[in-house]
């Protein structure tokens, strides 16, 4: 009897985060999940847009399945990046999860007004941060049906 081998495509995640500690925490948390992922990181809004538009240093970038976006990033802030992504026909269906330290109501409201898919405030401790990353992975890649 011939076995069917299923090739599972890794989930491509773009993390837009300028804090090396948060990048490391996210990477470690994803290693603990059951889903195969490729984590791509950029440190600012200009690099995020270059990655998404596959230009400059990111000509060979892949289209991410999801974007984890910090609001407090240099050059172009997260709200500017979110607005560009959600107003672009070729990018707007990519889920954007705001993952930021800001608890400010105006940031939450503005993010949703710009069509963020969800807004999560980063916890301070590693265990809680890991739980949030696992929950993001579980929800977006196990429960939700995304377009091809």
N, C-alpha and C positions, 0 to 999 in steps of 0.2 A: 504494500500500500504506500502510495506516494504522499509524503507530508507536504502540506501547503505552508509555504514560508511567507509570512506577511512582513513586508518592509514598512516600518513605521517612519514617517517623515518627522524629523525633529521640528519642534515649534521654534520659530525664529522670533526672538524678543529683542526689541531695541530699548535699552535703558538710557535715558537722558538724565545724567546725574553728575554733578561736579564734585561731590564729596567722595573721596576714595574709600573711606570707611563704609559708607552706604553701598557703594559698588561691591565691595568685598562681602558685606552681609547678604546682599541680594544673590550674589554668585553662590555663596555657601548654602543659603536657604534653597536655591534651585537644585543644588546637588542632592538635597535630602528628599526631593519630590520624586514621584514615580514616572513623570513625563520626561521624555527625552527633549532637551532644549539646547538651542544655540543662543547664547547671550552676547549681544553686540552692545558696546557702550560708547557713548560720546559724552563730552564734558560741557557742551554749551549748545545754545539754540542754533547757531550758525552751522555747527557740525551736524546737528540733528537734521536740519534741512538738506545739507549736502548729502548725508546718508540716504534720506528718503528720495531725493531727486537723482541719486547716483552720479554725483559730480565731484570734481576736485579730487581729494584723496579717497573718495568712496565710489569710484567708477564701477567697482566690482561688488558693490553692496547688494544684499538681497532685500526684497520687500518683506518687512517684518509682519508677523501675524498679529502682533500686539505691540503697543508702545507704552512703556512705563515712564512717565514724564514728571520730573520735579518742576515746580513753578519757579524756584529761586535759582536760576542758572544764569551764567553771564552771556554777554553779547546780545542775544535775543532771549527774553525771558520765556518761561513755559507758556504763559497765556498767549504771547505772540506766536509761538510755534503751534500751539493748539488751534488758534484762529486760522493760520495758513493751512494746516492739515485738513481741518474740517470744511474749508471753503474750496478745496481742490477736488475736482471730480475723481481724479485718479487715486487719491489718498483717503478720502473721507470715510470709507468703510472700514478702515483699520481701527480697531478699538483702541482708545486712548484712556489709560488709567492714570489719573493724577495721583502720584505718590510723593507727598511733600510734608514738610514739617509745619506748614502754615495751618492754623486752626481758624483763621480770620473768616468771618461770615462773608465778607465781600469777595474773598478769593474763591470760596465754595460756590457762591451764586454766579460769579463771573465765569468760572470753569464750566458750570452746567449751561449757562447761557451760550457759551461757545461750543456746546455739544460734546463735552467730555462724557465718556461712558460711565465713569464713576470717579469718586473723589475719596481718597484714603489718606488720613493723617498718619505719618510715620510714628510708631512708638519708639520709646527710647531704649528699651531693653532687647537683647538679641532674641530671646525666646519669643516674645510677642512679634517682633519683626519677622522672624521665621514663620510663625503661624500665619501672618498676613500674606506673605509671599506664597505659602502653600495654598491658602484660600483663594488667592488670585488664580493660581495655576489650576486648582480644582474647578473653580467656577468657569473660567474662560476656555479651558481645554478639555473638560470632561462633561460639563452640563450644557453649555451654550453651543448652539449650532452657528458657525460663522460661514460667510460666503466663501467659495473657492477663490 
